[in-house]
Amino acid sequence: MITVNSLSGGKTSSYIAMNYKADFNVFSVVCIDDIRCKVKDDYVLKYAKNKLEKFTPEFGEFIATAEDDRTLKAMIDLEQLMGKEITWVRGASFDRVIDEGTKTRLPSWARRYCTTQMKLLPIFLWWFNNVSVKCRMNIGFRFDEYDRQERFFNNSTPTEFKIPISCDTRGQRRQKFESFNWRYCHFPLVKDGIKKHHIEDYWSKHGRIVGNLFEEERFIDFPAVSNCIGCFHKSPETLAAMSEINREKFIWFIDQELKGKGRWLDEAITYQHIMDNYKDIAKEVLFEIKHLNQSCDTGGCTDD
């Protein structure tokens, strides 16, 4: 059976890429089209554009990611460290999903469609066009995150996708849809008892990138808190810290709430309120941020 490692840009899924052999390693990028959030490192921006060039006719040229830019840089470095290609994929930008999608409200705890639309669906479409036989997909949940595996199935994270495969050219030109049960979800770190301290210890010893003529030897710089800067799975305190680390991107999340499609947190509190009123807490969180353990409840978009 063909095996696919699903990568998120964090330490845990990257550990899987290094230690569990797979036929493919796939990384799905959450894109946004706001020029204010443009990737600042010219090398990373050019690399990302090249990786995602085949998607330009459909979605436009890559501009920015809703995640920390270090996520992209970590995937570039991981590819070098592995000596094996990482396939980058993307779907419609977050802006487009919100503005033109079928959903009438922002994603939130009650409406967690962003992972499906911008992480799982792009990987599925890549699978449909390049693999097309049911695969085993390695997912980065650790042994000390066993509850995430349970929530993964209890929350009905899709293992099937329905897409049009043909069109009746007569009559009303109706499309014919077919469902594809495309993957077996596999959790090798749960099976092998790998915990957070194992991951940290591994990268402290094996995360060194050999320098070249233009840069010194260094370690892969993983983002301290993975997934989207304004992910609603983060606590307000962590969101406040994110507003300090990536202000332009956090303002993008604030702007989405101004479109009249609800709030990210499904509560009275807004992201503008968090940025304006949690500054003192943000400073405390920033000091401790490397010790945070923020997990994505959907189980599809991140690891730490």
C-alpha positions as semicolon CSV with decimal commas, in nm:
position;residue;x (nm);y (nm);z (nm)
1;M;0,000;0,000;0,000
2;I;0,123;0,350;-0,083
3;T;0,207;0,552;0,229
4;V;0,173;0,930;0,260
5;N;0,311;1,142;0,543
6;S;0,084;1,440;0,612
7;L;0,308;1,732;0,715
8;S;0,201;2,048;0,892
9;G;0,527;2,236;0,943
10;G;0,561;2,151;1,311
11;K;0,809;1,933;1,496
12;T;0,589;1,627;1,535
13;S;0,487;1,567;1,174
14;S;0,843;1,655;1,070
15;Y;0,965;1,384;1,309
16;I;0,739;1,140;1,124
17;A;0,887;1,252;0,792
18;M;1,237;1,181;0,920
19;N;1,165;0,849;1,093
20;Y;0,879;0,680;0,906
21;K;0,943;0,594;0,545
22;A;0,671;0,700;0,302
23;D;0,622;0,714;-0,071
24;F;0,519;1,079;-0,048
25;N;0,549;1,365;0,200
26;V;0,275;1,624;0,146
27;F;0,244;1,973;0,296
28;S;-0,074;2,177;0,247
29;V;-0,034;2,556;0,268
30;V;-0,312;2,778;0,404
31;C;-0,294;3,082;0,176
32;I;-0,423;3,438;0,211
33;D;-0,427;3,706;-0,057
34;D;-0,354;4,012;0,159
35;I;-0,039;4,187;0,037
36;R;0,014;4,329;0,389
37;C;0,091;3,973;0,500
38;K;0,336;3,900;0,217
39;V;0,620;3,664;0,310
40;K;0,906;3,891;0,415
41;D;1,197;3,662;0,331
42;D;1,252;3,690;-0,045
43;Y;1,411;3,345;-0,067
44;V;1,119;3,178;0,114
45;L;0,868;3,369;-0,099
46;K;1,036;3,265;-0,423
47;Y;1,064;2,904;-0,306
48;A;0,697;2,892;-0,211
49;K;0,592;3,046;-0,543
50;N;0,791;2,783;-0,730
51;K;0,646;2,499;-0,523
52;L;0,290;2,625;-0,577
53;E;0,332;2,747;-0,936
54;K;0,105;2,477;-1,081
55;F;-0,185;2,618;-0,880
56;T;-0,141;2,974;-1,009
57;P;-0,388;2,945;-1,302
58;E;-0,666;2,845;-1,064
59;F;-0,589;3,040;-0,747
60;G;-0,349;3,313;-0,849
61;E;0,013;3,359;-0,748
62;F;0,107;3,275;-0,392
63;I;0,131;3,584;-0,170
64;A;0,115;3,483;0,195
65;T;0,019;3,215;0,443
66;A;-0,213;3,252;0,741
67;E;0,049;3,062;0,941
68;D;0,382;3,182;1,074
69;D;0,630;3,228;0,787
70;R;0,869;3,004;0,978
71;T;0,637;2,716;0,891
72;L;0,734;2,753;0,525
73;K;1,103;2,793;0,609
74;A;1,090;2,480;0,828
75;M;0,951;2,279;0,535
76;I;1,228;2,408;0,308
77;D;1,490;2,307;0,564
78;L;1,325;1,972;0,631
79;E;1,339;1,887;0,262
80;Q;1,711;1,960;0,264
81;L;1,766;1,756;0,580
82;M;1,566;1,459;0,444
83;G;1,720;1,471;0,100
84;K;1,377;1,390;-0,037
85;E;1,110;1,601;-0,204
86;I;0,818;1,742;-0,007
87;T;0,511;1,799;-0,223
88;W;0,343;2,134;-0,154
89;V;-0,028;2,175;-0,230
90;R;-0,286;2,444;-0,176
91;G;-0,654;2,518;-0,224
92;A;-0,847;2,841;-0,254
93;S;-0,718;3,121;-0,034
94;F;-0,875;3,173;0,307
95;D;-1,010;3,506;0,179
96;R;-1,182;3,334;-0,112
97;V;-1,326;3,057;0,105
98;I;-1,481;3,319;0,335
99;D;-1,599;3,559;0,063
100;E;-1,714;3,319;-0,209
101;G;-1,769;2,988;-0,033
102;T;-2,100;2,824;0,049
103;K;-2,063;2,891;0,422
104;T;-2,237;3,202;0,553
105;R;-2,032;3,238;0,872
106;L;-1,668;3,232;0,972
107;P;-1,527;2,898;1,079
108;S;-1,525;2,847;1,456
109;W;-1,552;2,570;1,716
110;A;-1,907;2,508;1,592
111;R;-1,819;2,536;1,220
112;R;-1,476;2,383;1,169
113;Y;-1,468;2,376;0,791
114;C;-1,136;2,554;0,737
115;T;-0,928;2,240;0,796
116;T;-1,139;2,047;0,547
117;Q;-1,134;2,319;0,280
118;M;-0,771;2,429;0,302
119;K;-0,581;2,130;0,437
120;L;-0,761;1,804;0,361
121;L;-0,928;1,887;0,029
122;P;-0,604;2,005;-0,140
123;I;-0,428;1,686;-0,026
124;F;-0,720;1,476;-0,148
125;L;-0,716;1,644;-0,491
126;W;-0,342;1,584;-0,515
127;W;-0,407;1,217;-0,424
128;F;-0,687;1,194;-0,684
129;N;-0,461;1,321;-0,962
130;N;-0,137;1,148;-0,863
131;V;-0,208;0,834;-0,656
132;S;-0,575;0,737;-0,705
133;V;-0,555;0,416;-0,498
134;K;-0,640;0,407;-0,129
135;C;-0,335;0,500;0,074
136;R;-0,218;0,480;0,431
137;M;-0,174;0,831;0,569
138;N;0,055;0,889;0,867
139;I;-0,080;1,166;1,091
140;G;0,124;1,344;1,359
141;F;-0,050;1,270;1,688
142;R;0,181;1,173;1,973
143;F;0,123;0,907;2,238
144;D;0,057;1,181;2,496
145;E;-0,211;1,322;2,261
146;Y;-0,418;1,005;2,243
147;D;-0,732;1,208;2,312
148;R;-0,676;1,389;1,981
149;Q;-0,702;1,058;1,798
150;E;-1,037;0,994;1,965
151;R;-1,164;1,342;1,878
152;F;-1,037;1,295;1,525
153;F;-1,290;1,018;1,467
154;N;-1,564;1,149;1,698
155;N;-1,569;1,481;1,512
156;S;-1,620;1,300;1,181
157;T;-1,307;1,434;1,015
158;P;-1,375;1,332;0,656
159;T;-1,206;1,028;0,511
160;E;-1,433;1,057;0,206
161;F;-1,472;1,336;-0,048
162;K;-1,739;1,370;-0,314
163;I;-1,631;1,537;-0,639
164;P;-1,775;1,562;-0,991
165;I;-1,623;1,310;-1,231
166;S;-1,835;1,368;-1,541
167;C;-2,106;1,587;-1,688
168;D;-2,419;1,490;-1,878
169;T;-2,395;1,700;-2,195
170;R;-2,760;1,647;-2,271
171;G;-3,062;1,796;-2,100
172;Q;-2,968;2,002;-1,791
173;R;-2,596;1,921;-1,807
174;R;-2,598;1,774;-1,458
175;Q;-2,268;1,670;-1,305
176;K;-2,217;1,317;-1,183
177;F;-2,054;1,297;-0,841
178;E;-1,865;1,008;-0,688
179;S;-1,744;0,957;-0,330
180;F;-1,388;0,844;-0,269
181;N;-1,283;0,673;0,053
182;W;-0,922;0,753;-0,013
183;R;-0,712;0,691;0,297
184;Y;-0,654;0,477;0,603
185;C;-0,559;0,711;0,886
186;H;-0,255;0,581;1,074
187;F;-0,102;0,721;1,394
188;P;0,249;0,573;1,419
189;L;0,360;0,784;1,717
190;V;0,063;0,665;1,923
191;K;0,144;0,308;1,825
192;D;0,513;0,346;1,913
193;G;0,467;0,542;2,237
194;I;0,642;0,859;2,115
195;K;0,582;1,158;2,346
196;K;0,663;1,527;2,332
197;H;0,997;1,490;2,510
198;H;1,107;1,232;2,251
199;I;1,032;1,483;1,974
200;E;1,214;1,769;2,148
201;D;1,515;1,550;2,220
202;Y;1,530;1,431;1,859
203;W;1,534;1,780;1,711
204;S;1,789;1,906;1,963
205;K;2,027;1,640;1,826
206;H;1,925;1,595;1,463
207;G;1,778;1,926;1,346
208;R;2,105;2,080;1,229
209;I;2,115;2,222;0,876
210;V;2,459;2,231;0,717
211;G;2,551;2,585;0,616
212;N;2,669;2,697;0,275
213;L;2,878;2,986;0,145
214;F;2,609;3,234;0,243
215;E;2,493;3,115;0,586
216;E;2,628;2,946;0,894
217;E;2,528;2,606;1,022
218;R;2,198;2,627;1,213
219;F;1,902;2,431;1,345
220;I;1,558;2,416;1,186
221;D;1,361;2,706;1,332
222;F;1,015;2,558;1,389
223;P;0,739;2,801;1,488
224;A;0,681;2,795;1,865
225;V;0,304;2,766;1,812
226;S;0,189;2,599;1,492
227;N;-0,113;2,646;1,266
228;C;-0,289;2,968;1,165
229;I;-0,194;3,281;1,358
230;G;-0,556;3,348;1,448
231;C;-0,675;2,988;1,486
232;F;-0,983;2,976;1,708
233;H;-0,844;2,666;1,882
234;K;-0,594;2,892;2,058
235;S;-0,682;3,050;2,392
236;P;-0,741;3,429;2,403
237;E;-0,410;3,462;2,587
238;T;-0,221;3,282;2,312
239;L;-0,408;3,477;2,045
240;A;-0,291;3,797;2,214
241;A;0,065;3,669;2,193
242;M;0,013;3,588;1,825
243;S;-0,103;3,947;1,770
244;E;0,235;4,062;1,900
245;I;0,439;3,815;1,696
246;N;0,249;3,850;1,366
247;R;0,052;4,174;1,387
248;E;-0,027;4,207;1,014
249;K;-0,167;3,856;0,995
250;F;-0,365;3,899;1,315
251;I;-0,517;4,216;1,171
252;W;-0,624;4,007;0,870
253;F;-0,822;3,786;1,112
254;I;-0,973;4,098;1,269
255;D;-1,076;4,221;0,924
256;Q;-1,266;3,898;0,857
257;E;-1,485;3,961;1,162
258;L;-1,578;4,300;1,016
259;K;-1,744;4,130;0,718
260;G;-2,055;4,050;0,921
261;K;-2,011;3,672;0,910
262;G;-1,981;3,606;1,280
263;R;-1,682;3,577;1,511
264;W;-1,403;3,327;1,527
265;L;-1,466;3,242;1,892
266;D;-1,849;3,222;1,881
267;E;-1,851;3,454;2,183
268;A;-1,901;3,824;2,258
269;I;-1,524;3,874;2,256
270;T;-1,372;3,991;1,927
271;Y;-1,018;3,960;1,800
272;Q;-0,990;4,340;1,805
273;H;-1,074;4,329;2,177
274;I;-0,811;4,062;2,235
275;M;-0,540;4,264;2,058
276;D;-0,634;4,587;2,237
277;N;-0,693;4,457;2,590
278;Y;-0,471;4,153;2,645
279;K;-0,136;4,326;2,599
280;D;-0,006;4,260;2,949
281;I;-0,111;3,895;2,932
282;A;0,044;3,868;2,586
283;K;0,382;3,971;2,727
284;E;0,362;3,697;2,989
285;V;0,261;3,437;2,732
286;L;0,537;3,543;2,495
287;F;0,787;3,480;2,774
288;E;0,654;3,127;2,826
289;I;0,545;3,051;2,471
290;K;0,793;2,774;2,403
291;H;0,634;2,573;2,683
292;L;0,280;2,603;2,549
293;N;0,099;2,295;2,424
294;Q;-0,165;2,433;2,188
295;S;-0,338;2,156;1,994
296;C;-0,587;2,164;1,712
297;D;-0,901;1,982;1,816
298;T;-0,990;1,883;1,461
299;G;-0,662;1,697;1,432
300;G;-0,613;1,785;1,071
301;C;-0,408;2,098;1,048
302;T;-0,127;2,114;1,301
303;D;0,109;1,975;1,555
304;D;0,343;2,148;1,800
